[in-house]
Amino acid sequence: MWKEFKDFAMKGNVVDLAIGVIIGAAFGQIVASLVTDIIMPPIGLILGGIDFSEFYINLSGKVYGSLAEAKKAGAPTINYGIFLNQVIHFLIVAFAVFLLVKQVNRFKKAAAATPILPNAQEVLLTEIRDILKNK
């Protein structure tokens, strides 16, 4: 059983998947920083200095100055600003994956378009087969 598991784990697809997950996690951190540190501040500035991560609905009925204060007090909140940031994050990741898949498919089509020519031995065997078939 251990040998079967080792054979399974060492197959190319499993190793490729593991590498993809690791790179994907690193890419996710880059995109998170892009959204949080690069994209959202100018959007907030254009909309009058708004910080989307501070948008929330307080369900407790008490008034808090910020989301951090509400969380510290243990108040139930709906954090739709953070959700909005996550949606933008997802859209950027989805678009990057779309571009990657599009390029991979383009390369696959180019490779599939080039016909594979038979080698000299295959041509010779085909000729012999045809001669024998005609007799």
N, C-alpha and C positions, 0 to 999 in steps of 0.2 A: 504494500500500500504506500509506503514511504517513497519507493522508487517511482510509482505512478504519479504521485503528487509532485515529485521533483521534476519528472519529465513534463508534466503539465505546466508547472511554474516557469520552466526554462524555455518553453515554446516562444517563438518570436513575437506572437501576438500579445501574450501576457506581459512580456518585458516592454514592448512598445506601448501598451496601455499604461503601464506604471510610469514610464517616462512622460507620456502625455498628461497624466494626472499631476505629476510634479511640476511640469512646465505650465500647465493650466492654473495651478494654484499660484505660482509666481506671477503669471500674467494677470490673474484676478487682483492681486495686490497692486500691480501697476495701474490697472484700470480704476480700482477704487481710489487711488491717489489722484488719478487724472480727473475723476468726477468731483471728488471732494475738494481738491486743492487748485484745480485749473478751470474746470467748466462752471461749477456752481457759483464761485465768488463773482465772476463778471455778470452772470445772469442775475444774481442777487443785487448787484450794483445797478444794473439797468432797471430793475424793478424797485429801486429806491432803497438799497442797502439791506434787503431782506436776506436772512439766513434760513434756507429751507429746512435745515436740520432742527430748527427751533419751532417749526409748525407742529402743533399738537392740539388735541381736544382734551380738556381736563374733565374727567367724569365724576370727580369728587364734589364739585360745587364750590370748593375753596379757590381762592385766587393765588396764583404763584407767578413770580416774575419771569421764570424761565423753565424750560423742560428739566434742566438739571435740578432745580429746586423742587419741582413736583416729584421727580423720581426719588430725591433724597427724603422727601416727606412720605414716600410710599403711596402717593396718590395714583389711582388708575388713570392712565392716559392712552389716547389713540395717537400714535406718532406718525401722522401722515406725511410730514416733511422728510423724515428718514426713509419712509417707504418710497417717496418720490425720488430721492437720491438713489435708492436701490433699483428702481425702474430704469433710470437713466444709465446706471451702471450695467444692467442687463442688456439694454439696447446696444451699448457700445461693444460689449463682449459678443453679442449675437451678430453684429455687423462685422466684427473682425473675423469671427468663425466663418461667416458667409463668404467673405473675401478669400479666406484660406481655402475653403472647399471649392470655390469657383476656380482658383488657380490650379489646384490639384486636378480637378476634372479637365481643365484645359490641357494640362500636360498628359493626362491619360488619353485624351482624344488624339493628340498629336502622335503618341506612341502607337495607338491602335490603327491610325491611318497609314502608317508605313507597313506595306505588305512584307511578310516573311517569305523570302525566296528559298526554295529548296536547294540543298547543297548538291554537289556533283554526284555523290553516291546515291542520293534519293532520285535524282533525274535518271541515272543509269538504271536503277531498280525499276522505276516506272516504265522505262522503255522496254526492259526485259519482260515485265508483266504484260504490257500491251502486245508484244510479239507473241508471247505464249497464248494469250487470250484469242488472237486472230487465227491461230493454227488449228 
